[in-house]
Amino acid sequence: MQTYAFRALLIASLLAMAAMTLVGPAFAQTKPPLARTSELIFGWNDDQLDGWGGSPGPVLNKDQKLLTEGAGSASVDWTGQPTWASGAFVLSFPEPQDWSKYGFITVDVYLPSSSIGVDDAGAPSGWNELWLDAGGYYGVRGLNPDTWTTLVWGIDPDKAKAISSVTIGGNTGAPFAGVLYFDNMRGYIGSARGMGPNDKLIDGFNDQASIDRLPATPAGDATATPRLTKDATYITEGAGALELDLTGITGWQANLLQPADPTVANIPAVVDLSKANSVLFDIYVPASSHPSWFSFGIHMRGSSGQTFDFTPSVVEGWNTVVAPIPDGLREALKDVNQIWYGVNSGEAWQGPVYIDALRYSEEPAAPAVVKGDATGDGKLGVNDVTVALGFAVGLRQPTPAQLAACDLDGNGSVSIAEVTQILRAAIGIKPL
């Protein structure tokens, strides 16, 4: 008996250890960045690596701990690349590709902390970013070490109609010192600008009242000044947009349009972002306004005082900034009353930017299950009995939603007894 008990304990221990070794790095955010339909573009699941190359280019990774989709991921060794790296991970198409149906492109990236470079003084790189060029340059996005980060870029449809190559490049304070892993490159269908599926408006900047809530903000020797514009050139939703004059502002300014009193709201109503996938806004950067390099970010907080900050780079022309909500901040963002902006640049701004459609993306709540509703029409009838009978006798296989409706005892299958219960409910003898 002791021998069998020991063997059982040993087998259980080995199984537990095996399960533990299959657990890979987690996402900082478990929700997808957008609550809309997407398609897999590249999964890097086999030795062909979807045609990607570069110097050194990708190597197929099959380690289950280092992928987020399918059977593989792309492992790219960035050792020896410059701080602005453009040749390590590149795809050239045999024929130009039309990606204009996509409003957003995303990719999952894992950066091991061991791959973060150090500078000449031995300090780790102060920034570790990747950028996308797909028919046009879309700016840098920051990486978090030792966790999967989903990077998101809004796509300009005019640049996406004939894409001949795609580059994922690097921008770091010190060169990367090892491997990065890439997986699950997706295209989200529909325009990036304006209100999309499952988007909910926070502020459309459609009237003077929206502007009056935003305090002009001193920034060094200049002032960030909000104004209402009705120029349709800069409107992506409703009848107006925010013109934010940045003339003379330089360097890092993190509190533009933020009220000094944390209890004073600068949005139309307190908003619950605890279940949101992300916060988005459209921003237009005129050629005459911007310095040589610049970034533009968003900040938000609720009654807890904890702040969510997200500052990517933006480019000349239209951008849609997507700030995925980290799981660790959801509780703190259940009652957001202030949303404001931050900029960084090496030189002074020469004019305004234009912002519209401040919004959040949130997956709709799952519909309530109507017990016995095998057809999914939201009510119980004789047709449901017929469909459920097919499940019980093996003539058809239920979908997960159908099983949830018809498996009344929760044992994972549909029985004749359960069909009888559904019939009695359908004809009004006894409710479920």
Sequence and secondary structure as in RCSB ss.txt:
>XXXX:A:sequence
MQTYAFRALLIASLLAMAAMTLVGPAFAQTKPPLARTSELIFGWNDDQLDGWGGSPGPVLNKDQKLLTEGAGSAS
VDWTGQPTWASGAFVLSFPEPQDWSKYGFITVDVYLPSSSIGVDDAGAPSGWNELWLDAGGYYGVRGLNPDTWTT
LVWGIDPDKAKAISSVTIGGNTGAPFAGVLYFDNMRGYIGSARGMGPNDKLIDGFNDQASIDRLPATPAGDATAT
PRLTKDATYITEGAGALELDLTGITGWQANLLQPADPTVANIPAVVDLSKANSVLFDIYVPASSHPSWFSFGIHM
RGSSGQTFDFTPSVVEGWNTVVAPIPDGLREALKDVNQIWYGVNSGEAWQGPVYIDALRYSEEPAAPAVVKGDAT
GDGKLGVNDVTVALGFAVGLRQPTPAQLAACDLDGNGSVSIAEVTQILRAAIGIKPL
>XXXX:A:secstr
 HHHHHHHHHHHHHHHHHHHHT    BS  S S SS EEEEE   STTGGG B SS EEEE  GGG SSTT EEE
EE TT  SEE SSSEEEEEEEE  TTEEEEEEEEEB GGG  B TTS B S EEEEEEESSEEEEEE  BTSEEE
EEEE  TTTSSSEEEEEEEEEESS   SEEEEEEEEEEES SSS  TTEEEEE   SHHHHHTS  EEETTEEEE
EEEE  GGG SSTT EEEEE TT  S EEEET  SSTTS  SSS B  TT SEEEEEEEE TTT  SSEEEEEEE
E TT  EEEE  B  SEEEEEEEE  GGGTGGGTTB EEEEEEEESS   SEEEEEEEEEE         TT SS
 SSS  HHHHHHHHHHHTTSS   HHHHHHH TT SSS  HHHHHHHHHHHTTSS  
